[in-house]
Amino acid sequence: MSLRLRLNLAIALLSLAFIGVMAALQVEATRRSVREEIDASHRIATQLLVQVDRAYAQGDEQVLLQFLGRLGRVRSNELSLVGDDGRVRYQSPPSPYRVGQQAPAWFDALVSPPLQPREVRIQNATLRIVPIASRAVLDGWDDVRLLLGAGAGFMLLTLAVVAWLVARATAPFERIEKALVELEGGAWGTRVPPVRGREASRIRDAINRVAETLPERMAARAAELAAREQLEASRAFGEQLQSRIEQERAMLARELHDEFGQSVTAIRSLAGAIGRRAGDDATIGDAAALIDDAARRSYAGMQRLIANLRPMALDTLGLGAALEDLVARWQAQPDVPRLALRVEAPLDGLSPAVSLAAFRIVQEALGNAIRHAQASAVTIALLREGQGLRVRIDDDGAGLPSAPPAAGSGNLRGGFGLHSMRERAEVLGGRLAVGAAPGGRGTRIEAWLPDGGSGRHPAGTRHAQQQEEAT
């Protein structure tokens, strides 16, 4: 239902209610007026005829009939003289006032008071005085009809004026609605023309201001969506790239273990056999020993390379054990700074993707700190925060350089290592920050890796599945 129709209906209902109240008041006034008039007329007629009875009590009946004939009709009363024999000797003439007209029966019943006739004994007859309210009721009915007619005319006039005023007042809102429909349809150049009324003008100004900025907002929104899609595509590409790299590393680790490892083992076996057959020939025995030592060192180097390519402990024992193994292998080498690993909460329940990303970030950051930072101590801390994992690596080395290194240098301060760590974090929907360590000396690398339902990027799940398949 439109606003205009609702306003018109409200005005019409209020007008009808007002007319109904006025009609009820008029009916009540008519009821009181009729009662007062009938009562007064009846008392006057009764008192008059009682006096007549006293005057003509001893007189001739014909004289009384002549008097009644000259008296005629008393207003709102009907007179009749009935003898003791039951014969009507006199009947007052009917009222000449508006002969043939009557008020509706329901209105007569509504306003007529209870009427009680009076009887007066005169010699050998009874004079009956019957109150009649029909003429007074008819006058009241005329008043009510006049009031209803005037009220209906006034209501129609009021409704017409109100309908015109409402149509005039709501016309600006129709133009505003039309402009909004056009804007909704994509006509960004639509503007609401000047309108009458303070409220409508304010709405019009607000809509025009929004319409002026809407194209820019839509363009910014489209650019934001495009950037988000590009970011998602970049993350998906990074996920696929990381997955492919891990697959290649796993394949190389298997190849080294299966092919190169067996070859080195065969070389050591052959060297041992040659040494046993050399007998007293020291030259052959020394050569066999050198071959065996070289093969042993190659095998140890291969094991370290396999561990770097594919952390076997990560798949079998979990992230904490894999990091402990990584720290132990680094600490066993000469000229390595003091390393400390601190795990502040159980790491059970982490997804394979998060565990692998955390291990690779620590592996890369630790290698860069040992090779390039000239640090004397490196601390690695892992903290569970909500549904994610925070990884923090602090060193007390030279800190961040004032100028970036050459591209592809492998130095953490701007090379491929930092880029790789940041990609690993962002693929999971996390972030990586590099800055000065607490106290102003050294470097802090901190990564936040969401897991589970806490903002985890779907790439992490697919990445973990591909890693499990590769393993």
C-alpha positions in Angstrom: 0.0 0.0 0.0 1.4 3.3 -1.0 2.1 6.2 1.4 -0.4 8.4 -0.4 -3.2 5.8 -0.1 -2.5 5.2 3.6 -2.6 9.0 4.3 -5.9 9.3 2.5 -7.4 6.3 4.3 -6.3 7.7 7.6 -7.9 11.0 6.9 -11.1 9.3 5.7 -11.3 7.1 8.9 -10.7 10.1 11.1 -13.5 12.1 9.3 -15.9 9.2 9.5 -15.1 8.9 13.2 -15.7 12.6 13.7 -19.0 12.5 11.9 -20.1 9.4 13.8 -19.3 11.2 17.1 -21.3 14.3 16.0 -24.2 12.1 14.9 -24.3 10.3 18.2 -24.2 13.6 20.1 -27.0 14.9 17.9 -29.1 11.8 18.5 -28.6 12.1 22.2 -29.6 15.8 22.0 -32.7 14.9 20.0 -33.6 12.2 22.6 -33.5 14.8 25.4 -35.3 17.4 23.4 -38.1 15.0 22.5 -38.5 13.9 26.1 -38.5 17.4 27.4 -41.1 18.5 24.8 -43.4 15.6 25.3 -43.2 15.8 29.1 -44.0 19.5 29.0 -46.8 19.3 26.5 -48.3 16.3 28.4 -48.2 18.1 31.7 -49.7 21.3 30.3 -52.5 19.4 28.5 -53.3 17.3 31.6 -53.4 20.4 33.9 -55.6 22.2 31.4 -58.1 19.4 31.1 -58.2 18.8 34.9 -59.2 22.5 35.3 -61.7 22.1 32.5 -63.1 19.0 34.4 -63.5 21.1 37.5 -65.2 23.9 35.5 -67.6 21.7 33.7 -68.1 19.0 36.4 -71.7 20.1 37.0 -72.3 21.5 33.6 -73.9 20.1 30.5 -71.8 17.5 28.5 -72.6 19.4 25.3 -70.9 22.5 26.6 -67.7 20.3 27.2 -67.8 18.9 23.7 -68.1 22.4 22.3 -65.1 23.5 24.3 -63.1 20.5 23.1 -64.1 21.1 19.6 -62.9 24.7 19.8 -59.7 23.6 21.6 -58.8 21.2 18.7 -55.5 19.5 19.0 -53.0 20.1 21.8 -49.4 19.8 20.5 -47.9 16.3 20.9 -51.0 15.0 22.5 -54.1 13.2 21.3 -57.4 13.7 23.1 -60.4 11.5 23.2 -63.6 11.5 25.3 -65.1 8.0 25.8 -68.4 7.5 27.5 -69.1 4.8 30.1 -71.0 2.9 27.4 -67.7 2.7 25.4 -68.8 5.1 22.6 -66.2 7.7 21.6 -67.9 11.0 21.9 -64.9 13.1 20.9 -61.6 12.5 19.1 -59.0 15.3 18.5 -58.2 16.0 14.9 -54.9 14.7 13.4 -51.9 17.0 13.3 -51.7 19.1 10.2 -47.9 19.4 10.6 -46.1 17.6 7.8 -48.9 15.2 7.1 -47.7 11.9 5.7 -44.1 12.2 6.8 -42.5 9.9 9.3 -39.1 9.3 10.7 -37.6 5.9 10.3 -38.9 3.4 12.8 -35.4 2.6 14.1 -34.8 6.3 14.7 -38.3 6.7 16.4 -37.5 3.8 18.7 -34.0 5.2 19.4 -35.1 8.7 20.5 -38.7 8.3 21.7 -39.2 8.3 25.5 -41.5 5.9 27.3 -45.1 7.4 26.9 -47.7 7.1 29.6 -51.3 8.2 28.7 -53.5 10.0 31.4 -57.2 9.6 32.0 -59.5 12.2 33.6 -63.1 11.3 34.7 -65.7 13.9 33.6 -69.3 13.1 34.6 -70.3 9.9 32.7 -67.2 9.8 30.5 -63.4 9.4 30.5 -61.1 12.0 28.9 -57.9 10.2 27.7 -54.8 12.2 27.0 -52.2 10.2 25.0 -48.8 11.7 24.3 -47.6 11.5 20.7 -43.9 12.1 19.9 -43.9 11.5 16.1 -43.8 15.2 15.1 -41.0 16.0 17.5 -39.1 12.9 16.4 -39.5 13.9 12.8 -38.0 17.3 13.6 -35.1 15.6 15.3 -34.6 13.3 12.3 -34.5 16.3 10.0 -31.7 17.8 12.2 -29.7 14.5 12.1 -30.1 14.2 8.4 -29.0 17.8 7.9 -25.9 17.1 10.1 -25.1 13.9 8.3 -25.4 15.6 4.9 -23.3 18.5 5.9 -20.7 16.2 7.5 -20.6 14.0 4.4 -20.1 17.0 2.1 -17.5 18.4 4.4 -15.7 15.0 4.5 -15.7 14.7 0.7 -14.4 18.2 0.4 -11.7 17.5 3.1 -10.7 14.3 1.4 -10.4 16.0 -2.0 -8.2 18.8 -0.5 -6.1 16.3 1.5 -5.7 14.0 -1.5 -4.4 17.0 -3.5 -2.1 18.1 -0.7 -0.8 14.6 -0.2 -0.2 14.1 -3.9 1.6 17.4 -4.0 3.7 16.6 -1.0 4.6 13.0 -2.1 5.4 14.0 -5.8 9.1 14.7 -4.9 9.4 11.2 -3.4 8.1 9.6 -6.6 10.9 11.4 -8.6 13.4 10.3 -6.0 12.1 6.7 -6.3 12.5 6.9 -10.1 16.0 8.1 -9.8 16.9 5.3 -7.4 15.5 2.7 -9.8 17.6 4.2 -12.6 20.7 4.1 -10.4 19.9 0.5 -9.5 19.8 -0.3 -13.2 23.3 1.0 -13.7 22.6 4.6 -14.9 25.3 6.1 -12.8 24.8 9.6 -14.3 21.3 9.9 -12.9 20.7 12.8 -10.6 17.5 13.8 -8.7 16.3 17.3 -9.9 15.4 20.0 -7.4 12.3 19.1 -5.3 10.0 20.9 -2.9 10.1 20.3 0.8 12.9 20.4 3.3 12.9 16.6 4.0 12.7 15.7 0.3 15.5 18.2 -0.5 17.7 16.6 2.1 17.1 13.1 0.7 17.7 14.4 -2.8 21.0 16.0 -1.8 22.1 12.8 0.0 21.2 10.6 -3.0 23.1 12.9 -5.4 26.2 12.9 -3.2 26.1 9.1 -3.2 25.5 9.0 -6.9 28.6 11.2 -7.5 30.9 9.0 -5.5 29.3 5.7 -6.6 31.3 5.2 -9.9 34.5 5.7 -8.0 33.4 3.3 -5.3 32.4 0.7 -7.8 35.7 1.1 -9.6 37.6 0.8 -6.3 35.5 -2.3 -5.4 36.2 -3.8 -8.8 39.9 -3.1 -8.4 39.8 -4.6 -4.9 38.1 -7.8 -6.2 40.6 -8.0 -9.1 43.5 -7.6 -6.7 42.0 -10.2 -4.4 41.6 -12.6 -7.3 45.1 -11.9 -8.4 46.4 -12.5 -4.8 44.4 -15.8 -4.7 45.9 -16.8 -8.0 49.4 -15.9 -6.8 48.9 -17.9 -3.7 47.6 -20.9 -5.7 50.7 -20.6 -8.0 52.9 -20.3 -5.0 51.3 -23.4 -3.5 51.8 -25.4 -6.7 55.4 -24.2 -6.9 56.1 -25.1 -3.3 54.4 -28.4 -3.8 56.4 -29.1 -6.9 59.7 -28.1 -5.2 58.9 -30.5 -2.3 58.1 -33.3 -4.7 61.4 -32.7 -6.5 63.2 -32.7 -3.2 61.5 -35.9 -2.1 62.4 -37.5 -5.4 66.0 -36.4 -5.2 66.2 -37.7 -1.7 64.9 -41.1 -2.7 67.2 -41.2 -5.7 70.2 -40.3 -3.6 69.2 -42.9 -0.9 68.4 -45.6 -3.4 70.9 -45.1 -6.2 73.9 -43.1 -4.8 73.6 -44.7 -1.4 73.8 -48.2 -2.8 76.7 -47.2 -5.1 78.6 -45.7 -2.2 77.9 -48.8 -0.1 79.1 -51.0 -3.0 82.3 -48.9 -3.3 83.0 -49.4 0.4 82.4 -53.1 0.1 84.8 -53.3 -2.8 87.4 -51.2 -1.0 87.1 -53.6 2.0 87.5 -56.6 -0.2 90.6 -55.1 -1.9 92.1 -54.3 1.5 91.6 -57.8 2.7 93.2 -59.3 -0.4 96.2 -56.9 -0.4 97.9 -58.9 2.2 101.3 -57.5 2.9 101.1 -55.0 0.0 100.9 -51.7 2.0 100.4 -49.6 -1.1 97.2 -51.5 -2.1 96.0 -51.5 1.5 96.5 -47.8 1.9 94.7 -47.1 -1.4 91.8 -49.3 -0.3 91.6 -47.4 3.0 91.6 -44.1 1.2 88.8 -45.3 -1.1 86.8 -46.5 1.9 87.3 -43.2 3.8 86.3 -41.1 0.8 83.2 -43.3 0.3 82.3 -43.0 4.0 82.6 -39.2 3.9 80.6 -39.1 0.7 77.9 -41.2 2.4 77.8 -38.9 5.4 77.6 -35.9 3.1 74.8 -37.7 1.2 72.9 -38.2 4.5 73.2 -34.5 5.3 72.0 -33.6 1.8 69.0 -36.0 2.1 68.2 -34.6 5.5 68.2 -31.1 4.0 66.1 -32.2 1.0 63.6 -34.2 2.9 63.3 -34.1 6.7 62.5 -37.7 7.4 62.0 -37.0 11.1 59.2 -34.6 10.3 57.1 -37.3 8.7 57.7 -39.9 11.4 58.4 -38.0 14.7 56.8 -34.6 14.2 57.9 -31.0 14.0 59.6 -30.8 17.4 61.8 -33.8 16.8 62.6 -32.7 13.3 63.8 -29.3 14.6 65.8 -30.9 17.4 67.5 -33.1 14.8 68.2 -30.1 12.6 69.7 -28.1 15.5 71.8 -31.1 16.5 73.2 -31.6 13.0 74.1 -27.9 12.8 75.6 -27.9 16.3 77.8 -30.9 15.5 79.6 -28.9 12.8 82.7 -26.7 13.7 82.6 -22.9 14.1 78.8 -22.9 14.6 77.2 -20.3 17.0 75.4 -21.5 20.1 71.9 -22.7 19.1 68.9 -22.9 21.4 65.5 -24.4 20.6 62.5 -23.5 22.8 59.1 -25.1 22.2 56.7 -23.4 24.5 53.6 -25.6 23.8 52.9 -29.1 22.4 53.0 -29.1 18.6 50.6 -32.1 18.3 47.7 -31.6 15.9 49.4 -29.2 13.5 48.5 -29.9 9.9 51.3 -31.3 7.6 51.3 -28.1 5.6 52.0 -25.9 8.7 54.6 -28.3 10.1 56.5 -28.4 6.8 56.3 -24.6 6.3 57.6 -24.0 9.9 60.4 -26.5 9.4 61.5 -24.9 6.1 61.4 -21.4 7.6 63.5 -22.4 10.5 65.9 -24.3 8.2 66.3 -21.3 5.9 66.6 -18.7 8.7 69.0 -20.8 10.7 71.3 -21.4 7.7 71.4 -17.7 6.8 72.1 -16.7 10.4 75.0 -19.2 10.7 76.5 -18.3 7.3 76.0 -14.6 7.0 75.0 -13.0 10.4 78.4 -13.6 12.2 76.3 -14.4 15.3 77.5 -16.0 18.5 74.0 -17.3 19.5 70.8 -18.1 17.7 67.5 -18.8 19.5 64.6 -20.6 17.9 61.1 -20.4 19.6 57.8 -21.9 18.6 54.6 -20.8 20.3 51.0 -22.0 19.8 48.6 -19.0 19.6 45.0 -19.9 19.2 44.6 -21.9 16.0 48.0 -21.0 14.7 51.7 -21.3 15.2 54.2 -18.5 15.8 57.8 -19.2 14.7 60.5 -16.8 16.0 64.3 -16.9 15.2 66.6 -14.3 17.0 70.3 -13.9 16.5 72.9 -11.5 18.0 74.8 -11.0 14.7 75.5 -8.0 12.5 71.9 -7.1 12.0 70.1 -5.7 9.0 72.4 -4.1 6.4 72.0 -0.5 5.3 71.9 -1.5 1.6 70.2 -4.5 0.0 72.5 -7.2 -1.3 72.8 -8.2 -4.9 69.9 -10.1 -6.3 70.2 -13.8 -6.1 72.9 -13.6 -3.4 71.2 -16.1 -1.1 71.7 -13.7 1.8 68.7 -13.4 4.1 68.9 -9.6 3.9 67.0 -9.4 0.6 67.9 -12.6 -1.4 66.0 -15.7 -2.3 65.9 -17.0 1.2 63.7 -14.2 2.6 61.5 -14.4 -0.5 61.1 -18.2 -0.1 60.2 -17.9 3.6 57.6 -15.1 3.0 56.0 -17.2 0.2 55.7 -20.2 2.5 53.9 -18.1 5.1 51.6 -16.3 2.6 50.6 -19.6 0.9 49.0 -20.6 4.2 47.4 -17.2 4.7 50.0 -16.2 7.2 52.7 -13.5 7.3 56.4 -13.0 7.9 58.2 -10.1 9.4 61.9 -9.3 9.5 63.3 -6.6 11.9 65.9 -5.9 14.6 66.1 -8.3 17.5 65.2 -7.0 21.0 67.9 -4.8 22.4 68.7 -3.4 19.0 71.4 -5.9 18.1 71.0 -8.8 15.6 67.9 -9.8 13.6 64.5 -11.2 14.4 62.6 -13.3 11.9 59.0 -13.9 12.9 56.3 -15.9 11.0 52.7 -16.4 11.9 51.2 -19.6 10.3 47.4 -20.0 10.8 46.1 -23.6 11.1 42.6 -25.1 11.2 39.8 -22.7 11.0 41.7 -19.6 12.0 42.2 -17.9 8.6 43.9 -20.8 7.1 44.3 -20.6 3.4 42.9 -23.5 1.4 46.2 -23.8 -0.3 47.8 -25.2 2.8 45.4 -28.1 2.8 46.0 -29.0 -0.8 49.8 -28.5 -0.2 49.7 -31.0 2.7 47.8 -33.5 0.6 50.3 -33.3 -2.2 53.2 -33.6 0.3 51.7 -36.8 1.7 51.2 -38.2 -1.7 54.8 -37.3 -2.6 56.0 -39.0 0.5 
